[in-house]
Amino acid sequence: MSTTETDVASHRLLRDIKRELEGVREVLERQETRLGRLERNTNELKSDLVLIENQMLTRMNESIRLQLKIEEIVERLDASPDDRPSP
């Protein structure tokens, strides 16, 4: 093989390697984009779960307050004389 043939073969090989590397780079960029979307969606889901948890805790606290208020009213009614007329 002459020097020119070797140079041409080397050039072709380098061009093929460059083309393959470009393909790999494109695939990696697409994967990076997908991973970025996945990370964003995961963060949104975490935020939504925290919001739902806070809403649940608020409603549970409201329920407990209502239960305590009802118990307080029942105790006052039980402690007060019966002012209702007899049937």
C-alpha positions in Angstrom: 0.0 0.0 0.0 1.3 3.4 -0.9 1.3 6.4 1.3 -1.6 7.9 -0.6 -3.7 4.8 -0.3 -2.9 4.7 3.4 -3.8 8.3 3.8 -7.1 7.7 2.0 -7.9 4.7 4.1 -7.1 6.6 7.3 -9.2 9.5 6.1 -12.1 7.1 5.4 -11.7 5.4 8.8 -11.6 8.7 10.6 -14.7 9.9 8.7 -16.5 6.7 9.6 -15.5 7.1 13.3 -16.6 10.7 13.2 -20.0 9.7 11.7 -20.4 7.0 14.4 -19.5 9.5 17.2 -22.0 12.0 15.8 -24.7 9.2 16.0 -23.7 8.4 19.6 -23.8 12.1 20.5 -27.3 12.5 19.0 -28.6 9.5 20.9 -27.0 10.8 24.1 -28.6 14.2 23.6 -32.0 12.6 23.1 -31.5 10.6 26.2 -30.5 13.7 28.1 -33.6 15.5 26.9 -35.8 12.5 28.0 -34.0 12.4 31.4 -34.5 16.1 31.8 -38.3 15.7 31.2 -38.4 12.7 33.5 -36.7 14.7 36.2 -39.1 17.7 35.7 -42.1 15.4 35.8 -40.8 13.7 39.0 -40.3 17.0 40.7 -43.8 18.1 39.7 -45.2 14.8 41.1 -43.3 15.4 44.3 -44.8 18.9 44.6 -48.3 17.5 43.9 -47.8 14.9 46.6 -46.7 17.4 49.2 -49.7 19.6 48.3 -52.1 16.6 48.7 -50.4 15.7 52.0 -50.9 19.2 53.3 -54.5 19.3 52.2 -55.1 16.0 53.9 -53.5 17.2 57.1 -55.6 20.4 57.0 -58.8 18.4 56.6 -57.8 16.0 59.4 -57.1 18.9 61.7 -60.5 20.5 60.7 -62.2 17.1 61.5 -60.5 16.9 64.9 -61.5 20.5 65.7 -65.1 19.8 64.7 -65.2 16.6 66.8 -63.8 18.4 69.8 -66.4 21.2 69.3 -69.2 18.7 69.1 -68.0 16.9 72.2 -67.8 20.3 74.0 -71.4 21.1 73.0 -72.6 17.7 74.1 -70.9 18.1 77.5 -72.6 21.5 77.9 -76.0 20.1 77.0 -75.5 17.2 79.4 -74.4 19.6 82.2 -77.2 22.1 81.7 -80.7 21.6 83.2 -83.2 20.3 80.9 -85.2 23.3 79.8 -87.1 21.5 77.2 -90.9 21.0 77.8 -92.1 17.5 78.5 -94.2 16.0 75.7 
